[in-house]
Amino acid sequence: MGSTLVREVMQAKIVTISVDDSLSTVEDIMHLGGVRHLLVVRGGKLVGVVSQTDLLRLSLSTLNSQGDDYRRAFLQALEVSQAMSSPPITVEAYATMEKVAMSMAQHKIGCLPVLDGDDLVGMVTITDVLSHFAGVQLR
């Protein structure tokens, strides 16, 4: 029996956002959708990843003691490109889950976009990895 492939574990239904969208849109999608990572695209091609951690780091470093209205206005004025990690660290759909776990640990990241060639086909998160290795089905 071989190792499990990322395509067997990944989330195929993913949320993407345009590189030109505002960070307030990112915050809204994350809050309403209960997601911690958004894949950033330009012209249908993956160009980056923005996470809750990226958003929080930017907000905290700039706004220390400002109110919520000021923070929202600040996020509205910034584009995703100013907070995203780029180029994104990715994994191929036919990689093993062991490779995914090693890559996440090495890069200290919580998600990996999944590619099949140049096509974005899904995303795998640290929760997916932990669930896989613990033998727990979340979906």
VODOZA-888565 format. One record per atom (N, C-alpha, C): residue in three letters; x, y, z. Coordinates in steps of 0.02 Angstrom, whole numbers, padded with zeros to 5 digits, always signed. Example, Ala and Ser with C-alpha at 12.3 -4.5 7.8 and 13.67 -1.06 7.14 Angstrom:
<recs>
Ala+00660-00284+00390/Ala+00615-00225+00390/Ala+00660-00165+00390/Ser+00642-00112+00354/Ser+00684-00053+00357/Ser+00645+00002+00394/
</recs>
This chain:
<recs>
Met+00042-00059+00000/Met+00000+00000+00000/Met+00045+00062+00000/Gly+00030+00108-00046/Gly+00072+00168-00053/Gly+00050+00224-00009/Ser+00087+00277-00012/Ser+00071+00337+00027/Ser+00011+00373-00003/Thr-00026+00407+00039/Thr-00083+00446+00017/Thr-00059+00507-00020/Leu-00093+00523-00075/Leu-00076+00581-00116/Leu-00117+00641-00093/Val-00088+00700-00102/Val-00122+00762-00081/Val-00190+00769-00116/Arg-00196+00746-00178/Arg-00260+00754-00215/Arg-00316+00715-00181/Glu-00299+00666-00140/Glu-00349+00627-00104/Glu-00373+00661-00041/Val-00335+00710-00017/Val-00349+00743+00047/Val-00368+00816+00038/Met-00344+00848-00016/Met-00352+00920-00026/Met-00425+00942-00029/Gln-00435+01005-00017/Gln-00499+01038-00026/Gln-00503+01062-00098/Ala-00550+01034-00136/Ala-00556+01054-00206/Ala-00597+01118-00214/Lys-00642+01130-00166/Lys-00681+01192-00167/Lys-00641+01245-00130/Ile-00613+01292-00167/Ile-00570+01342-00136/Ile-00596+01412-00149/Val-00576+01457-00106/Val-00595+01527-00114/Val-00534+01565-00139/Thr-00544+01601-00194/Thr-00489+01642-00221/Thr-00510+01715-00218/Ile-00461+01758-00221/Ile-00472+01830-00221/Ile-00424+01861-00270/Ser-00443+01916-00298/Ser-00401+01951-00347/Ser-00346+01989-00311/Val-00290+01993-00344/Val-00233+02030-00317/Val-00250+02104-00307/Asp-00299+02129-00343/Asp-00318+02200-00339/Asp-00373+02214-00288/Asp-00402+02163-00257/Asp-00454+02174-00207/Asp-00424+02206-00144/Ser-00467+02237-00105/Ser-00444+02270-00044/Ser-00438+02219+00013/Leu-00397+02237+00062/Leu-00388+02193+00120/Leu-00451+02191+00163/Ser-00493+02242+00158/Ser-00557+02239+00195/Ser-00602+02185+00165/Thr-00597+02174+00100/Thr-00635+02120+00068/Thr-00609+02053+00092/Val-00543+02047+00098/Val-00512+01985+00124/Val-00539+01972+00194/Glu-00538+02022+00236/Glu-00561+02015+00305/Glu-00635+01992+00306/Asp-00676+02022+00264/Asp-00747+02004+00262/Asp-00756+01931+00241/Ile-00721+01910+00189/Ile-00727+01841+00164/Ile-00704+01792+00218/Met-00649+01808+00250/Met-00623+01763+00302/Met-00673+01757+00359/His-00700+01814+00380/His-00747+01814+00436/His-00812+01777+00417/Leu-00841+01794+00361/Leu-00905+01765+00341/Leu-00898+01691+00321/Gly-00842+01675+00288/Gly-00833+01606+00264/Gly-00799+01560+00313/Gly-00774+01587+00367/Gly-00738+01546+00416/Gly-00675+01515+00388/Val-00640+01553+00345/Val-00578+01528+00316/Val-00519+01569+00342/Arg-00460+01537+00344/Arg-00401+01570+00369/Arg-00350+01587+00314/His-00361+01558+00254/His-00315+01569+00198/His-00354+01581+00134/Leu-00332+01630+00096/Leu-00362+01642+00030/Leu-00307+01639-00022/Leu-00322+01607-00077/Leu-00275+01602-00132/Leu-00285+01663-00177/Val-00231+01695-00196/Val-00234+01757-00234/Val-00218+01743-00307/Val-00262+01767-00351/Val-00254+01754-00422/Val-00251+01820-00461/Arg-00217+01816-00518/Arg-00216+01870-00567/Arg-00227+01837-00635/Gly-00281+01856-00667/Gly-00296+01827-00733/Gly-00305+01751-00729/Gly-00333+01727-00673/Gly-00345+01655-00665/Gly-00285+01615-00643/Lys-00227+01646-00637/Lys-00166+01611-00616/Lys-00147+01628-00544/Leu-00126+01579-00507/Leu-00106+01588-00437/Leu-00044+01632-00433/Val-00048+01685-00391/Val+00010+01730-00382/Val+00030+01738-00309/Gly-00013+01714-00263/Gly+00004+01722-00193/Gly-00047+01691-00146/Val-00033+01698-00081/Val-00078+01674-00029/Val-00081+01729+00024/Val-00141+01742+00049/Val-00149+01789+00104/Val-00184+01752+00160/Ser-00158+01759+00220/Ser-00184+01723+00278/Ser-00210+01771+00331/Gln-00247+01744+00378/Gln-00269+01784+00436/Gln-00209+01813+00471/Thr-00155+01775+00476/Thr-00095+01798+00509/Thr-00065+01858+00473/Asp-00065+01857+00405/Asp-00040+01914+00367/Asp-00081+01976+00382/Leu-00146+01967+00382/Leu-00192+02023+00395/Leu-00183+02050+00465/Leu-00178+02006+00514/Leu-00168+02027+00583/Leu-00102+02063+00593/Arg-00049+02036+00563/Arg+00017+02066+00570/Arg+00017+02137+00542/Leu-00013+02147+00484/Leu-00017+02212+00453/Leu-00059+02261+00494/Ser-00116+02237+00518/Ser-00160+02279+00558/Ser-00126+02300+00623/Leu-00095+02253+00658/Leu-00064+02268+00722/Leu-00003+02313+00715/Ser+00037+02302+00664/Ser+00098+02342+00657/Ser+00082+02414+00639/Thr+00026+02425+00607/Thr+00010+02492+00584/Thr-00038+02529+00629/Leu-00082+02492+00663/Leu-00138+02525+00695/Leu-00139+02521+00771/Asn-00088+02496+00801/Asn-00085+02485+00874/Asn-00148+02502+00913/Ser-00161+02566+00925/Ser-00216+02583+00970/Ser-00273+02620+00935/Gln-00276+02618+00869/Gln-00329+02652+00832/Gln-00394+02612+00839/Gly-00450+02645+00827/Gly-00515+02613+00832/Gly-00531+02570+00772/Asp-00587+02533+00777/Asp-00608+02487+00724/Asp-00623+02523+00659/Asp-00654+02582+00662/Asp-00670+02619+00601/Asp-00607+02638+00563/Tyr-00557+02661+00600/Tyr-00493+02679+00569/Tyr-00460+02617+00538/Arg-00463+02561+00574/Arg-00433+02499+00548/Arg-00467+02477+00484/Arg-00534+02480+00481/Arg-00571+02461+00420/Arg-00553+02507+00362/Ala-00548+02572+00375/Ala-00529+02619+00323/Ala-00458+02605+00297/Phe-00414+02588+00343/Phe-00346+02570+00325/Phe-00345+02509+00280/Leu-00382+02456+00299/Leu-00384+02395+00260/Leu-00417+02406+00192/Gln-00466+02451+00190/Gln-00500+02466+00127/Gln-00452+02499+00078/Ala-00404+02537+00103/Ala-00358+02574+00061/Ala-00301+02530+00034/Leu-00291+02472+00063/Leu-00235+02428+00041/Leu-00260+02372-00002/Glu-00219+02353-00052/Glu-00235+02297-00096/Glu-00204+02233-00068/Val-00232+02177-00088/Val-00208+02111-00067/Val-00133+02104-00081/Ser-00110+02132-00137/Ser-00040+02125-00157/Ser+00008+02152-00104/Gln-00017+02196-00060/Gln+00026+02225-00009/Gln+00033+02182+00053/Ala-00006+02128+00058/Ala-00003+02085+00117/Ala+00011+02012+00100/Met+00002+01993+00038/Met+00007+01922+00020/Met+00079+01897+00020/Ser+00086+01832+00028/Ser+00150+01798+00021/Ser+00157+01779-00053/Ser+00210+01802-00084/Ser+00220+01790-00155/Ser+00294+01785-00169/Pro+00316+01739-00212/Pro+00276+01688-00245/Pro+00253+01636-00193/Pro+00195+01605-00207/Pro+00169+01556-00159/Pro+00210+01492-00160/Ile+00215+01461-00103/Ile+00244+01394-00098/Ile+00187+01346-00114/Thr+00197+01302-00161/Thr+00144+01258-00185/Thr+00165+01185-00180/Val+00117+01141-00194/Val+00130+01070-00197/Val+00092+01041-00256/Glu+00119+00990-00287/Glu+00086+00956-00343/Glu+00033+00909-00316/Ala-00020+00900-00355/Ala-00076+00858-00335/Ala-00055+00786-00322/Tyr-00001+00764-00353/Tyr+00021+00694-00346/Tyr+00078+00686-00296/Ala+00091+00737-00256/Ala+00140+00732-00202/Ala+00110+00691-00145/Thr+00153+00664-00104/Thr+00128+00626-00046/Thr+00112+00673+00012/Met+00070+00650+00056/Met+00053+00689+00115/Met+00114+00699+00160/Glu+00161+00653+00159/Glu+00223+00661+00196/Glu+00261+00723+00170/Lys+00263+00730+00104/Lys+00297+00788+00074/Lys+00261+00853+00094/Val+00195+00852+00095/Val+00156+00910+00116/Val+00174+00930+00187/Ala+00173+00881+00232/Ala+00188+00894+00303/Ala+00259+00922+00310/Met+00307+00893+00275/Met+00376+00917+00279/Met+00382+00989+00253/Ser+00349+01004+00198/Ser+00352+01071+00169/Ser+00321+01123+00216/Met+00263+01106+00245/Met+00231+01153+00292/Met+00276+01165+00352/Ala+00305+01113+00379/Ala+00349+01120+00437/Ala+00412+01160+00419/Gln+00441+01146+00363/Gln+00502+01180+00342/Gln+00491+01255+00332/His+00435+01272+00301/His+00421+01342+00284/His+00379+01377+00338/Lys+00356+01339+00388/Lys+00315+01366+00442/Lys+00253+01401+00415/Ile+00216+01363+00373/Ile+00155+01390+00343/Ile+00096+01344+00357/Gly+00036+01371+00352/Gly-00025+01334+00369/Gly-00065+01309+00311/Cys-00045+01324+00250/Cys-00080+01298+00192/Cys-00035+01296+00132/Leu-00053+01252+00086/Leu-00017+01247+00022/Leu-00068+01244-00034/Pro-00063+01290-00082/Pro-00104+01283-00143/Pro-00081+01220-00180/Val-00129+01185-00210/Val-00114+01123-00246/Val-00121+01136-00321/Leu-00068+01118-00357/Leu-00066+01127-00429/Leu-00065+01060-00466/Asp-00096+01059-00524/Asp-00089+01004-00571/Asp-00060+01036-00633/Gly+00006+01032-00641/Gly+00040+01071-00692/Gly+00038+01144-00671/Asp+00009+01186-00714/Asp+00002+01257-00698/Asp-00068+01274-00671/Asp-00112+01224-00668/Asp-00181+01236-00648/Asp-00190+01229-00572/Leu-00222+01279-00542/Leu-00240+01277-00471/Leu-00299+01230-00464/Val-00290+01176-00425/Val-00343+01126-00418/Val-00368+01117-00346/Gly-00335+01149-00298/Gly-00357+01142-00229/Gly-00310+01174-00180/Met-00323+01158-00117/Met-00281+01184-00063/Met-00281+01132-00007/Val-00225+01125+00026/Val-00220+01081+00083/Val-00196+01123+00142/Thr-00230+01116+00199/Thr-00213+01155+00258/Thr-00181+01111+00312/Ile-00154+01143+00362/Ile-00124+01106+00418/Ile-00177+01063+00452/Thr-00239+01086+00454/Thr-00293+01047+00483/Thr-00304+00983+00443/Asp-00301+00988+00376/Asp-00307+00929+00333/Asp-00251+00880+00346/Val-00190+00906+00354/Val-00132+00863+00367/Val-00138+00827+00434/Leu-00155+00865+00486/Leu-00162+00835+00552/Leu-00218+00783+00553/Ser-00274+00799+00522/Ser-00330+00752+00518/Ser-00310+00688+00482/His-00273+00696+00427/His-00251+00637+00389/His-00207+00592+00431/Phe-00157+00620+00463/Phe-00111+00579+00501/Phe-00141+00553+00566/Ala-00193+00587+00591/Ala-00227+00562+00651/Ala-00281+00511+00633/Gly-00296+00504+00568/Gly-00347+00457+00546/Gly-00417+00480+00560/Val-00427+00546+00559/Val-00492+00575+00575/Val-00521+00606+00511/Gln-00585+00593+00497/Gln-00620+00624+00441/Gln-00656+00686+00466/Leu-00640+00744+00436/Leu-00673+00806+00456/Leu-00732+00823+00412/Arg-00731+00800+00351/Arg-00785+00817+00303/Arg-00830+00759+00291/
</recs>
